[in-house]
Amino acid sequence: MIKALFAGVSNKYDVMNDSMSLGTHRIWKTAMVDWLAPRAGERILDLAGGTGDIAMRILKRSPQSQLTVLDLTEEMMHRGQQRAKTVGGHESIQWISGDALQLPFANNSFDSCTIAFGIRNFTDILGSLDEVFRILKFGGRLLILEFSDVRNTVLRQIYDRYSFAVIPWLGQMMANDKESYRYLVESIRRFPKQDEFAAMIEEAGFKRVKYRNLSMGIAALHSGWKV
Ligand SMILES: C[S@@+](CC[C@H](N)C(=O)[O-])C[C@H]1O[C@@H](n2cnc3c(N)ncnc32)[C@H](O)[C@@H]1O
């Protein structure tokens, strides 16, 4: 179901991200790359990397990093590959079709793993965190950017109205697909809140788990280390 959903929206995915978040996803992704602080030679997995937005941002910051994008939906990656060709400078990205629950990599093989707006769609979140722990080297780091919980009641009311009324409508207008965007909004509300999600990351074995709220909790960045 998830694969069909993202295959269906792949053509409009990047433009929809800009429209739905009013461009804010760019600020959040920049914050993620800032916190990651990638260095030359590091091997980095962008899990559920979709159209490669995060991978390309990391490469722009650190052109000598080695980027692998893994995603369940080939159509999303095809879109990313086309975009990488137009922009240029991203030829080194390795694109792999696969499932986060069964990563086709050896133990201890990556320096870092990023997951942006992907993990809430995984059918087994804890299973995928175990997999990331397995493939990271000792000293390796996991960074997750995901929609989260808005604690301010006034902002939450505005945000709820926007999410349930405007986003499905935008999905219908721009991608002719109201239901997929309604599902995406509902999946945000089902996802664990900041502290609960931090506890899940710890359960998978990660240490020094921290998070930062972005835009008052509309999104959050979680970080954990395999040490
Ligand atoms: C909302 S998109 C995020 C794409 C990209 N990370 C970004 O921030 O623009 C979610 C992605 O997760 C992928 N995905 C969902 N379940 C997956 C799984 N089990 N394994 C790998 N990728 C998965 C989807 O195919 C989709 O490309």
The ligand as an SDF file (V2000), in Angstrom:
LIG
                    3D

 27 29  0  0  0  0  0  0  0  0999 V2000
    7.6430   11.1150    2.6790 C   0  0  0  0  0  0  0  0  0  0  0  0
    8.8160   10.2610    1.6940 S   0  0  0  0  0  0  0  0  0  0  0  0
   10.3370   10.9660    2.2620 C   0  0  0  0  0  0  0  0  0  0  0  0
   11.3990   11.0380    1.1920 C   0  0  0  0  0  0  0  0  0  0  0  0
   12.6570   11.8080    1.5710 C   0  0  0  0  0  0  0  0  0  0  0  0
   13.3370   11.2140    2.6900 N   0  0  0  0  0  0  0  0  0  0  0  0
   12.3760   13.2630    1.8320 C   0  0  0  0  0  0  0  0  0  0  0  0
   12.5530   13.6970    2.9620 O   0  0  0  0  0  0  0  0  0  0  0  0
   11.9820   13.9720    0.9150 O   0  0  0  0  0  0  0  0  0  0  0  0
    8.8020    8.6690    2.4710 C   0  0  0  0  0  0  0  0  0  0  0  0
    9.6070    7.6300    1.7220 C   0  0  0  0  0  0  0  0  0  0  0  0
    9.6960    6.4630    2.5460 O   0  0  0  0  0  0  0  0  0  0  0  0
    9.7530    5.3500    1.6910 C   0  0  0  0  0  0  0  0  0  0  0  0
    9.4670    4.1180    2.4530 N   0  0  0  0  0  0  0  0  0  0  0  0
    8.3090    3.8060    3.0680 C   0  0  0  0  0  0  0  0  0  0  0  0
    8.4200    2.6020    3.6730 N   0  0  0  0  0  0  0  0  0  0  0  0
    9.6890    2.1610    3.4300 C   0  0  0  0  0  0  0  0  0  0  0  0
   10.4140    1.0000    3.8020 C   0  0  0  0  0  0  0  0  0  0  0  0
    9.8560    0.0310    4.5310 N   0  0  0  0  0  0  0  0  0  0  0  0
   11.6890    0.8760    3.3770 N   0  0  0  0  0  0  0  0  0  0  0  0
   12.2750    1.8500    2.6370 C   0  0  0  0  0  0  0  0  0  0  0  0
   11.6370    2.9770    2.2550 N   0  0  0  0  0  0  0  0  0  0  0  0
   10.3540    3.1320    2.6440 C   0  0  0  0  0  0  0  0  0  0  0  0
    8.7290    5.6810    0.6240 C   0  0  0  0  0  0  0  0  0  0  0  0
    8.9000    4.9100   -0.5400 O   0  0  0  0  0  0  0  0  0  0  0  0
    9.0010    7.1770    0.3980 C   0  0  0  0  0  0  0  0  0  0  0  0
    9.8950    7.3930   -0.6510 O   0  0  0  0  0  0  0  0  0  0  0  0
  1  2  1  0
  2  3  1  0
  2 10  1  0
  3  4  1  0
  4  5  1  0
  5  6  1  0
  5  7  1  0
  7  8  2  0
  7  9  1  0
 10 11  1  0
 11 12  1  0
 11 26  1  0
 12 13  1  0
 13 14  1  0
 13 24  1  0
 14 15  1  0
 14 23  1  0
 15 16  2  0
 16 17  1  0
 17 18  1  0
 17 23  2  0
 18 19  1  0
 18 20  2  0
 20 21  1  0
 21 22  2  0
 22 23  1  0
 24 25  1  0
 24 26  1  0
 26 27  1  0
M  CHG  2   2   1   9  -1
M  END
$$$$
